[in-house]
Amino acid sequence: MAAFRGHGTSGVPRDGGAARTPGEERALTGVTEVTERDTYEAPGDVPRLWHVTLSVSGDRAPVTEVRRALEQLAHDHPFLLTSRYAGDHAEIRYWEEARDLHDAAAVALRLWGEHRHTAGLPPWEIVGLEVVDRETYHQRVAEGYGPPPATPVGVHPF
């Protein structure tokens, strides 16, 4: 059965109510008036900065092509801080602004695949992902743990 406006493929109204005659208005339910108080975000919804390290690897590729692809990715997405590469693996580090760790990780896990063709990235798989909040990153650096700040910024061999 074909789907039609207001109904799923079964022909039953999606809202669980009775079928309406053509032109009949449907009452909106669950809609409340938005007030100025409602426009403020809850503390958990305020975007935060997350430091992301994405590691990829796969079959060997010419290092000149890997470098060119990572430079193209950095050009297309200037949020990238630094990339390190070899013929069979690479590491990308950058800051991501997201509501929570889950959102930052989801963006990171899509990065390589979504830009594989446009940047000419090798068909490697993601083999590692680290996402830490800004405070944790800076605490690790101050204590001598974790990667130092990304300097120099850019694309570099391992």
N, C-alpha and C positions, 0 to 999 in steps of 0.2 A: 504494500500500500504506500503511496507517495505521501511525503510529509507536506503539510500545508500550514500556513501562518497560525501560530498559537497552539499547535498540536505537535506531538512527537510522531514518529513513524507508525505508531499503533493506531492513530486517529483519536486517541484519548487526550483531552486537554492536559497540558503540562502542569497546570496549577491544581489539578485534581478536581476542579469544579465541573459544572455541567457545561455542555457545548453551548456557545452563544450564537445567536442569529446574526447574520451579516449586519454591520453597522452598530451593534449593541456595544456599549462601553463596558469595559471591565474595571471594576473597582480596584484601586491600588491598595495593597496591604503591606504593612511593615515599613512604610515610608514615614519618617518623622521630619519635623521642621528642623532645619539646621540653624543653630544659633552661633553667635560669635564664640561662645565657650567651646562648642563642638569642633571648631576649626583648628584648635591647638592640638598638636600631636601628643600622644602619650609618651612618657619618657622612653619606653622600649621601641618606639617608632622613629625616633630621631636618628638619622643616618650617622654612622661612626666610621672611622678609618680602620681598615684591616690590612695588615701586611701579608701579601700572598707570595708564596714560592711554588711555582708549577714546574715539575720535572717530567720530561718526555724522553722516550728512547725508541729505537727501532733499528731496522736494517741500515747499514752504512750508506751515507749519501755524500756527494762531494762537498767538502767544507765551504767552498766558495758559494755554492747554492744555498747551503744552510745559513751562512752569514747574510747573503742577499735577502733571503726570505725573512729572517728575523729583523733586518733593517727595514724591510717593507712593513712588517707588522708594527714596528715601533713608529714608523712614519704615519701609518693609518690610525694608530692608537697611541698617542703621545703620553698616555698614563704609564707606559712601561718605563721602569727605572733602569733596569739593566738585564741583559741576556748574556748567558755564557753558553758556549756550544763546542761540540766536537762532531766528528763525522757520524756518530751513532747515538748522540744524546744532547740534550740542551736543558737549560734551566732559565726560567723567566721569573723575575722578581718585580713586584709593583705594589702600589697602594690602591685599594679598592674602597669606594665609599658605598656602604650598604647598611641596611637596618640591623641585620644580625649576621652571625657567622654563617648560618645556613644560606642566606642570600649571597654573601660574598663567595662561599664555596661553590654555589651553583653557577655563578657567573664564571668563575675560574675554570670549572670543569667543562664549560662550553667554549672557552676561548680558543683552544687549539683547533678543534673540529670546525667551528664556525668560520674560522679564518684560514683554514688549510688551503683552499683554492684561491682566494683573493690575494693572499700573500705568497703563495707558492711554497707553503710549508711542507716538509717531508711527511709521509703518511705514518708517522710515529704514534705510539699510544701514550697516554698519560700514565706514568708509573709512580708519581708522588705528588702530594699536595699538602702544603702547610698553610694554615690561615690562623694568624694570631692578631689580637687587637693591638692598637697603637701602644697602650701602656705596657703590655707584656713584651712587645718588641723592644721598646726603649729600655725596659728593665733588664732584659737579656743582654743587650749591647753594653749597658752600664756595668753589668756583672762579669762581662767577658765571655758570655755564652752566646751562641747563635751567630748568624752571619753579621759582619759589620755593616754599617750603612753602605748603600750601593754607590760606591765611588770607585772608579769613574763611571758615570752614567753612560749607557750605550750598549753596544753589542761587542763582546770580546770572546776570544777563544779561552777554553779552560786552561 
